[in-house]
């Protein structure tokens, strides 16, 4: 334990179980610890570092904007905020945007917007249907929206208005819809829940049901948006358009920013009904403009699709080699492998020893969410370390 870890143990609330490494520097897909050891990063700040660590396009944008204007009240117009709004609207199917500071805030805003829509157009309907194994954030309302008992149980009683049903089941949603329902909120692919990929026609069926019932479809693209699964937005792969969409994580490639987007008909907020002190500040928006432009101009989603196929093929090959790997799943660079037993923590620790950072998303599953700029050679390097770890584990089990 280094001095920073000792100080953390003394002062910090115990909200996370950290790995025994203190990171001090990053570049691209690499990070270095306080002792100078180098690691290959396949966690990417939990799918945040879309352009890797300290990409020059991002650092330049931050530096330039920091010398002009960092924060201004939303009582005033600022240039980067409008630039980012235009960029996102012109490259999506949504027509209005609101900026905040995180995915949780974006999802809070989405549920408030849906409730406001329900009050205005659905005779006061306020319930939102979400799914088991989902994850929508850590605020109290978003814990209620998140269909996982491990997040909900410590905070019961939870806010009313959320109905959790089975994921990837249109029948479960149909059964839950009532005259109180104003919206359905889904992740195109569940990230924190274990990288769960729905049937190809699931979102189309949900979209049709929402149209039939006159309710809104909210897509939480906090993790799947901005190129992560091989398209600029996840909805594009499923042939649907949401009424409301949320973004964060990769939007700022490490700079905290979230976005709530909506179709014109769903954008029913009036002045004073929603807001944020720091949301859409010039510094964060300038950073996000640089990130989104780079992703679009360099066809990062197209490259991610090919890299994801390459990475998946390597994981599937290891599934054939090691019987304790039971499943490989995901799209683009949002991938996971599942084990027959709860060995995720041991495998994560073993990878750390070999200088590879991976994410134990479940006790029996690892998630791989590297920066979108990862190269084939870096994927090969990561696969090689994983193979070494799996071979050692297999030998030790015998």
C-alpha positions as CSV (number, residue, x, y, z in Angstrom):
1,X,0.0,0.0,0.0
2,X,1.5,3.3,-1.1
3,X,1.1,6.6,0.8
4,X,-1.9,7.7,-1.4
5,X,-3.8,4.5,-0.6
6,X,-3.0,4.9,3.1
7,X,-4.4,8.5,3.0
8,X,-7.5,7.3,1.0
9,X,-8.2,4.7,3.7
10,X,-8.0,7.5,6.3
11,X,-10.2,10.1,4.7
12,X,-12.4,8.6,2.0
13,X,-15.9,7.2,2.4
14,X,-16.0,3.5,1.7
15,X,-18.1,3.6,-1.4
16,X,-16.0,1.5,-3.7
17,X,-13.6,-1.5,-3.5
18,X,-10.5,-0.3,-5.2
19,X,-7.7,-2.3,-6.9
20,X,-4.3,-1.8,-5.3
21,X,-2.9,0.6,-7.9
22,X,-2.6,4.4,-7.8
23,X,-2.8,5.9,-11.3
24,X,-0.9,9.2,-11.9
25,X,-0.6,9.5,-15.7
26,X,-2.2,8.3,-18.9
27,X,-1.6,8.5,-22.7
28,X,-3.7,6.8,-25.3
29,X,-4.6,3.3,-24.0
30,X,-1.8,3.3,-21.4
31,X,-1.7,4.5,-17.8
32,X,1.2,4.6,-15.3
33,X,1.1,4.1,-11.5
34,X,2.9,6.1,-8.8
35,X,5.9,3.7,-9.1
36,X,6.2,4.2,-12.9
37,X,4.7,0.9,-13.9
38,X,2.8,0.9,-17.2
39,X,-0.6,-0.7,-17.7
40,X,-2.8,-1.4,-20.8
41,X,-6.2,0.0,-20.0
42,X,-9.2,-1.9,-21.1
43,X,-11.5,-0.1,-18.6
44,X,-11.2,3.4,-20.0
45,X,-12.7,5.1,-17.0
46,X,-15.8,2.8,-17.2
47,X,-16.3,3.5,-20.9
48,X,-15.6,7.2,-20.4
49,X,-12.2,7.8,-22.1
50,X,-13.5,7.4,-25.7
51,X,-10.4,9.0,-27.2
52,X,-8.1,7.5,-24.6
53,X,-6.1,9.3,-22.0
54,X,-5.1,12.9,-22.7
55,X,-5.7,12.9,-26.4
56,X,-4.1,16.0,-27.9
57,X,-7.4,17.2,-29.5
58,X,-9.1,17.1,-26.1
59,X,-6.3,18.6,-24.1
60,X,-5.9,21.4,-26.6
61,X,-9.6,22.3,-26.5
62,X,-9.5,22.3,-22.7
63,X,-6.4,24.5,-22.6
64,X,-7.7,27.0,-25.1
65,X,-11.2,27.3,-23.5
66,X,-9.7,27.5,-20.0
67,X,-8.0,30.7,-21.1
68,X,-11.2,32.2,-22.3
69,X,-14.2,31.3,-20.1
70,X,-14.7,28.3,-17.8
71,X,-18.1,28.9,-16.2
72,X,-21.0,31.2,-16.8
73,X,-24.6,31.0,-15.6
74,X,-27.1,29.5,-18.0
75,X,-28.8,32.8,-17.7
76,X,-26.5,33.8,-20.6
77,X,-25.6,32.4,-24.0
78,X,-22.2,30.8,-24.4
79,X,-20.6,29.8,-27.7
80,X,-19.3,26.2,-27.0
81,X,-22.8,25.2,-25.6
82,X,-24.6,26.2,-28.8
83,X,-21.9,24.6,-30.9
84,X,-22.3,21.3,-29.1
85,X,-26.0,21.4,-29.3
86,X,-25.9,22.0,-33.0
87,X,-23.4,19.2,-33.5
88,X,-25.5,16.6,-31.6
89,X,-28.8,17.6,-33.2
90,X,-27.5,17.6,-36.7
91,X,-26.0,14.1,-36.3
92,X,-28.9,12.4,-34.5
93,X,-32.6,12.0,-34.9
94,X,-33.3,14.3,-31.9
95,X,-34.2,18.0,-32.1
96,X,-33.6,19.5,-28.7
97,X,-30.9,19.2,-26.1
98,X,-30.1,20.0,-22.4
99,X,-26.7,19.7,-20.9
100,X,-25.9,18.5,-17.4
101,X,-22.9,16.9,-15.7
102,X,-23.3,13.1,-15.7
103,X,-25.3,10.2,-16.9
104,X,-27.4,10.0,-13.7
105,X,-28.3,13.7,-14.2
106,X,-29.2,13.1,-17.8
107,X,-31.5,10.2,-16.8
108,X,-33.0,12.2,-14.0
109,X,-33.8,14.9,-16.6
110,X,-35.3,12.3,-18.9
111,X,-37.6,11.0,-16.3
112,X,-38.7,14.5,-15.3
113,X,-39.3,15.3,-18.9
114,X,-41.4,12.2,-19.4
115,X,-43.4,12.9,-16.3
116,X,-44.0,16.5,-17.5
117,X,-45.2,15.1,-20.9
118,X,-47.5,12.7,-19.0
119,X,-49.0,15.5,-17.0
120,X,-49.6,17.6,-20.1
121,X,-50.6,15.0,-22.6
122,X,-51.4,11.7,-20.8
123,X,-53.9,12.7,-18.2
124,X,-51.2,12.9,-15.5
125,X,-49.5,9.5,-16.2
126,X,-46.2,9.4,-14.4
127,X,-44.9,5.8,-14.2
128,X,-41.9,4.7,-16.2
129,X,-41.2,1.1,-17.1
130,X,-37.6,0.0,-16.8
131,X,-36.0,-3.5,-16.8
132,X,-34.3,-5.9,-14.5
133,X,-30.4,-5.7,-14.6
134,X,-30.6,-2.2,-15.9
135,X,-28.5,0.6,-14.6
136,X,-29.5,4.3,-14.8
137,X,-27.4,6.0,-12.1
138,X,-26.9,6.5,-8.4
139,X,-29.4,9.2,-7.5
140,X,-32.3,8.0,-5.4
141,X,-34.7,8.2,-8.2
142,X,-32.3,6.5,-10.6
143,X,-31.7,3.7,-8.1
144,X,-35.5,3.1,-8.2
145,X,-35.3,3.0,-12.0
146,X,-32.3,0.6,-11.9
147,X,-33.7,-2.9,-11.8
148,X,-31.1,-4.4,-9.5
149,X,-31.8,-5.3,-5.8
150,X,-28.1,-4.8,-4.8
151,X,-28.5,-1.1,-5.6
152,X,-32.1,-0.7,-4.3
153,X,-32.2,-2.6,-1.0
154,X,-30.0,-0.3,1.1
155,X,-32.3,2.6,0.3
156,X,-35.9,1.3,0.7
157,X,-38.4,2.9,0.7
158,X,-37.6,4.1,-2.8
159,X,-39.3,6.9,-4.8
160,X,-42.5,5.8,-6.4
161,X,-43.1,5.8,-10.2
162,X,-40.8,3.1,-11.6
163,X,-41.9,-0.4,-12.6
164,X,-39.0,-2.9,-13.1
165,X,-39.8,-5.8,-15.6
166,X,-37.9,-8.5,-17.3
167,X,-35.4,-7.3,-19.9
168,X,-35.7,-8.4,-23.6
169,X,-39.3,-9.4,-23.1
170,X,-41.9,-7.3,-25.0
171,X,-44.6,-9.3,-23.1
172,X,-43.3,-8.1,-19.8
173,X,-43.6,-4.5,-20.9
174,X,-47.0,-5.0,-22.4
175,X,-48.2,-6.5,-19.1
176,X,-46.8,-3.5,-17.1
177,X,-48.3,-0.7,-19.3
178,X,-51.3,1.0,-17.7
179,X,-53.1,4.3,-17.8
180,X,-50.4,5.5,-15.3
181,X,-47.5,4.8,-17.8
182,X,-45.9,7.8,-19.5
183,X,-42.7,6.1,-20.8
184,X,-40.5,3.1,-21.2
185,X,-36.7,3.6,-20.5
186,X,-34.2,1.1,-21.8
187,X,-30.5,0.7,-22.5
188,X,-30.0,-0.6,-26.1
189,X,-27.4,-2.9,-24.5
190,X,-27.2,-3.2,-20.8
191,X,-23.7,-2.2,-19.7
192,X,-23.4,-2.4,-15.9
193,X,-25.9,-5.3,-15.8
194,X,-23.4,-7.5,-17.5
195,X,-23.3,-6.4,-21.2
196,X,-26.7,-8.0,-22.0
197,X,-27.6,-7.8,-25.7
198,X,-31.3,-8.0,-26.6
199,X,-32.9,-9.7,-29.5
200,X,-32.5,-7.8,-32.8
201,X,-36.2,-7.0,-32.9
202,X,-36.7,-6.1,-29.2
203,X,-36.4,-2.4,-29.5
204,X,-38.6,-2.3,-32.6
205,X,-41.3,-4.1,-30.7
206,X,-41.0,-1.7,-27.8
207,X,-41.1,1.3,-30.2
208,X,-44.3,-0.1,-31.8
209,X,-45.9,-0.6,-28.4
210,X,-45.0,2.9,-27.3
211,X,-46.5,4.3,-30.5
212,X,-49.7,2.2,-30.0
213,X,-50.1,3.4,-26.4
214,X,-49.1,7.0,-27.1
215,X,-46.2,6.8,-24.5
216,X,-42.6,7.9,-24.8
217,X,-39.5,5.7,-25.5
218,X,-36.4,6.8,-23.6
219,X,-33.1,5.3,-24.6
220,X,-30.3,5.5,-22.0
221,X,-27.3,5.7,-24.3
222,X,-24.9,6.9,-21.6
223,X,-22.8,3.8,-22.3
224,X,-23.7,2.8,-25.9
225,X,-23.6,6.3,-27.4
226,X,-20.8,8.1,-29.1
227,X,-19.4,5.2,-31.1
228,X,-19.1,2.6,-28.3
229,X,-20.9,-0.2,-30.1
230,X,-19.9,0.6,-33.7
231,X,-22.4,3.3,-34.6
232,X,-22.6,6.9,-33.5
233,X,-25.6,6.1,-31.4
234,X,-26.9,2.6,-30.4
235,X,-30.4,3.2,-31.7
236,X,-29.1,3.3,-35.2
237,X,-28.2,-0.4,-35.1
238,X,-31.8,-1.4,-34.1
239,X,-33.8,0.6,-36.6
240,X,-35.7,2.7,-34.1
241,X,-35.8,6.3,-33.1
242,X,-36.3,7.3,-29.4
243,X,-38.4,10.2,-28.2
244,X,-35.8,11.0,-25.6
245,X,-32.1,9.9,-25.4
246,X,-29.5,10.4,-22.8
247,X,-25.7,10.7,-23.2
248,X,-22.7,11.1,-21.0
249,X,-19.5,9.0,-20.5
250,X,-17.7,9.1,-23.8
251,X,-19.2,12.5,-24.7
252,X,-16.4,14.4,-23.0
253,X,-13.8,11.6,-23.0
254,X,-13.0,12.2,-19.4
255,X,-14.5,15.7,-18.9
256,X,-17.7,15.4,-16.9
257,X,-20.7,16.2,-19.1
258,X,-24.1,14.7,-19.8
259,X,-26.8,15.4,-22.4
260,X,-30.6,15.0,-22.5
261,X,-31.9,15.0,-26.0
262,X,-35.5,14.9,-27.2
263,X,-37.8,15.0,-30.2
264,X,-39.6,18.4,-30.6
265,X,-42.9,17.0,-29.4
266,X,-41.4,15.5,-26.3
267,X,-39.3,18.6,-25.4
268,X,-42.1,20.1,-23.1
269,X,-40.0,21.8,-20.5
270,X,-40.8,25.5,-19.9
271,X,-38.4,28.0,-18.4
272,X,-37.8,27.3,-14.7
273,X,-39.0,23.6,-14.9
274,X,-35.5,22.2,-15.1
275,X,-31.9,23.5,-14.9
276,X,-28.3,23.1,-13.8
277,X,-25.7,25.4,-12.4
278,X,-22.7,23.7,-14.0
279,X,-24.5,21.9,-16.8
280,X,-23.3,23.0,-20.2
281,X,-20.5,25.1,-18.9
282,X,-18.1,26.5,-21.6
283,X,-15.2,24.3,-20.5
284,X,-17.0,21.0,-20.6
285,X,-18.9,21.9,-23.9
286,X,-15.7,22.9,-25.6
287,X,-14.1,19.6,-24.7
288,X,-17.2,17.7,-25.9
289,X,-17.2,19.6,-29.2
290,X,-13.6,18.5,-29.8
291,X,-14.4,14.9,-28.9
292,X,-17.6,14.6,-31.0
293,X,-16.0,16.2,-34.0
294,X,-13.0,13.9,-33.8
295,X,-15.3,10.8,-33.5
296,X,-17.4,11.9,-36.5
297,X,-14.6,13.2,-38.8
298,X,-12.4,10.1,-38.3
299,X,-15.2,7.6,-38.5
300,X,-14.4,6.2,-35.1
301,X,-17.7,4.2,-35.1
302,X,-16.8,2.4,-38.3
303,X,-13.4,1.5,-36.9
304,X,-14.9,0.4,-33.6
305,X,-17.2,-2.0,-35.5
306,X,-14.2,-3.7,-37.1
307,X,-12.1,-3.7,-34.0
308,X,-15.0,-5.1,-32.0
309,X,-15.3,-8.0,-34.5
310,X,-11.6,-8.7,-34.2
311,X,-11.7,-8.5,-30.4
312,X,-14.8,-10.8,-30.2
313,X,-13.1,-13.4,-32.5
314,X,-10.1,-13.5,-30.1
315,X,-12.4,-14.0,-27.1
316,X,-14.4,-16.7,-28.9
317,X,-11.2,-18.5,-29.6
318,X,-10.3,-18.5,-25.9
319,X,-13.8,-19.8,-25.1
320,X,-12.9,-22.8,-27.2
321,X,-9.6,-23.2,-25.3
322,X,-10.9,-22.7,-21.8
323,X,-14.1,-24.6,-20.8
324,X,-14.7,-22.3,-17.8
325,X,-15.6,-19.5,-20.2
326,X,-19.3,-20.0,-20.9
327,X,-20.2,-17.0,-23.0
328,X,-18.8,-14.1,-25.0
329,X,-21.2,-11.3,-25.7
330,X,-21.5,-7.6,-26.7
331,X,-21.1,-5.3,-29.7
332,X,-18.3,-3.0,-30.8
333,X,-16.0,-2.3,-27.9
334,X,-18.6,-3.1,-25.2
335,X,-17.8,-6.7,-24.7
336,X,-18.0,-9.3,-21.8
337,X,-17.0,-12.8,-21.1
338,X,-18.8,-14.9,-18.5
339,X,-17.4,-17.7,-16.4
340,X,-19.0,-20.9,-15.0
341,X,-18.1,-19.8,-11.5
342,X,-17.6,-16.5,-9.6
343,X,-13.9,-16.1,-10.4
344,X,-14.1,-12.5,-11.8
345,X,-12.2,-10.9,-8.9
346,X,-9.4,-13.4,-9.0
347,X,-9.0,-13.0,-12.8
348,X,-9.1,-9.2,-12.5
349,X,-6.4,-9.3,-9.8
350,X,-4.3,-11.6,-12.0
351,X,-4.6,-9.3,-15.0
352,X,-3.6,-6.4,-12.8
353,X,-0.4,-8.2,-11.8
354,X,0.4,-8.6,-15.5
355,X,-0.3,-4.9,-16.2
356,X,-3.8,-5.2,-17.8
357,X,-6.8,-3.3,-16.4
358,X,-10.1,-5.1,-16.9
359,X,-13.5,-4.6,-15.2
360,X,-15.3,-7.2,-13.1
361,X,-18.8,-6.3,-14.0
362,X,-20.4,-9.2,-12.2
363,X,-18.9,-11.9,-9.8
364,X,-18.7,-14.3,-12.8
365,X,-18.1,-11.8,-15.7
366,X,-15.5,-9.4,-17.0
367,X,-16.3,-6.4,-19.2
368,X,-13.9,-4.9,-21.8
369,X,-14.5,-1.2,-22.5
370,X,-11.2,0.1,-23.9
371,X,-10.8,3.5,-25.5
372,X,-12.3,3.7,-28.9
373,X,-8.8,4.4,-30.4
374,X,-7.4,1.1,-29.3
375,X,-5.3,-0.6,-32.0
376,X,-5.3,-4.2,-33.2
377,X,-1.8,-4.7,-31.7
378,X,-3.1,-3.5,-28.3
379,X,-6.0,-5.9,-28.6
380,X,-3.6,-8.7,-29.3
381,X,-1.5,-7.7,-26.3
382,X,-4.6,-7.7,-24.1
383,X,-5.7,-11.1,-25.5
384,X,-2.2,-12.5,-24.9
385,X,-2.3,-11.4,-21.2
386,X,-5.8,-12.9,-20.8
387,X,-4.6,-16.2,-22.3
388,X,-1.7,-16.3,-19.9
389,X,-4.0,-15.7,-16.9
390,X,-6.5,-18.3,-18.1
391,X,-3.8,-20.9,-18.6
392,X,-2.5,-20.3,-15.1
393,X,-6.0,-20.5,-13.7
394,X,-6.7,-23.7,-15.5
395,X,-3.5,-25.3,-14.3
396,X,-4.2,-24.3,-10.7
397,X,-7.7,-25.8,-10.8
398,X,-6.4,-29.2,-11.7
